[in-house]
Amino acid sequence: MIWNEVTKAIADRRSIRAYKAGQITEEELETVLECGFLAPSGANRQQWFLSVVQDAAVLDDLSEKAYAWRVANAGSQEEIDRINSRPKSVSMGAPTVIFCAYPSEESPVNVSFLAENMVLAAHSIGLGSLFLGGIMAYMKGTPEGREWVGKNLRLPEGYELAYGLAVGYPDESPAAKPRERKLVRI
Ligand SMILES: Cc1cc2nc3c(=O)[nH]c(=O)nc-3n(C[C@H](O)[C@H](O)[C@H](O)COP(=O)(O)O)c2cc1C
């Protein structure tokens, strides 16, 4: 392995599930977004759209609604206990969520390159991040969730959400999770 700033950032990045209080700066947000938009895309068609939410009241509203939905749809008391043992905040307390969308007729591949660029850029400037895929069950899979998305994210017509990306100042340093080296033939 050749070590340089980029490979080190890739190796050191972790999903962060605990954040310090405090909004990220405009310059930090701009850096993350700009690095996202520098990602490659098929024929440079840039098939993506980002909706950035930094309003704590809006994120709290989503957290409350998603929590109520999870509890209402839990199959057992054990599941309710499990839900209650986790943070209610959909972003795990991160003050910024970048919701990533793509044209629904197209593949989400391109937006994922953009998202990973943002994740690495965030890490390289001392920010933590976490992909939020689980919350899509509520945001895309329920009428209330879709209504919330329509009202708050203002996606262009014909765009579909892929996931959110929580971003903030990390308040934990988790160990690396193992990776499978058998998944390649050379
Ligand atoms: C598309 C996608 C969706 C994810 N959704 C969630 C999620 O909803 N909640 C969560 O805690 N982690 C989520 N993760 C984070 C993964 O669990 C994490 O990347 C994986 O366990 C590897 O750990 P690492 O990122 O620290 O290397 C998601 C990751 C990806 C790529």
The ligand as an ORCA input file, in Angstrom:
! r2SCAN-3c Opt
* xyz 0 1
  C     -25.714      3.469      1.429
  C     -25.357      3.363      2.894
  C     -26.349      3.489      3.854
  C     -26.045      3.429      5.223
  N     -27.039      3.620      6.136
  C     -26.734      3.638      7.456
  C     -27.747      3.911      8.426
  O     -28.918      4.117      8.107
  N     -27.398      3.930      9.737
  C     -26.096      3.693     10.139
  O     -25.846      3.736     11.357
  N     -25.118      3.441      9.243
  C     -25.392      3.413      7.914
  N     -24.404      3.180      6.982
  C     -23.012      3.022      7.445
  C     -22.507      1.586      7.350
  O     -23.073      0.820      8.373
  C     -20.957      1.620      7.444
  O     -20.441      2.306      6.331
  C     -20.343      0.217      7.504
  O     -20.750     -0.469      8.664
  C     -18.799      0.259      7.491
  O     -18.305      1.034      8.564
  P     -17.379      2.331      8.286
  O     -18.157      3.264      7.413
  O     -17.076      2.917      9.636
  O     -16.132      1.844      7.597
  C     -24.691      3.216      5.624
  C     -23.697      3.095      4.648
  C     -24.006      3.184      3.311
  C     -22.908      3.106      2.282
*
